[in-house]
Amino acid sequence: MKVRKLNLVVLVLFIAFNSNAANPPPPQPASIPPPVGAELPIDSNISVLFLIGTAFGLFFISRRINQKQ
């Protein structure tokens, strides 16, 4: 009895997963050229972005410390 219920649950989950799975996107036509320029500008400037984020974090921390005094 337990094996039957387990098989039924597995079958229902398998059907539910397959019916809700997304179809893969259609391939792009070959006539569209790739974009010109840098693909992802964040890749080349990640160290600058990190330094700016650290500076902003230190600024807001120091500002909060000065407000408490």
Backbone hydrogen bonds, N-H to C=O, Kabsch-Sander energy under -0.5 kcal/mol:
donor,donor_aa,acceptor,acceptor_aa,energy
5,K,1,M,-2.0
6,L,2,K,-2.4
7,N,3,V,-2.6
8,L,4,R,-2.3
9,V,5,K,-2.7
10,V,6,L,-2.6
11,L,7,N,-2.4
12,V,8,L,-2.5
13,L,9,V,-2.6
14,F,10,V,-2.4
15,I,11,L,-2.3
16,A,12,V,-2.5
17,F,13,L,-2.5
18,N,14,F,-2.3
19,S,15,I,-2.0
20,N,16,A,-1.3
21,A,17,F,-1.0
32,I,29,P,-1.1
43,D,40,L,-1.5
44,S,40,L,-0.7
45,N,41,P,-1.0
46,I,43,D,-0.6
49,L,45,N,-2.2
50,F,46,I,-2.2
51,L,47,S,-2.3
52,I,48,V,-2.4
53,G,49,L,-2.2
54,T,50,F,-2.3
55,A,51,L,-2.4
56,F,52,I,-2.5
57,G,53,G,-2.3
58,L,54,T,-2.6
59,F,55,A,-2.3
60,F,56,F,-2.5
61,I,57,G,-2.2
62,S,58,L,-2.6
63,R,59,F,-2.1
64,R,60,F,-2.0
65,I,61,I,-2.2
66,N,62,S,-2.2
67,Q,63,R,-1.5
68,K,64,R,-1.3
69,Q,65,I,-1.0
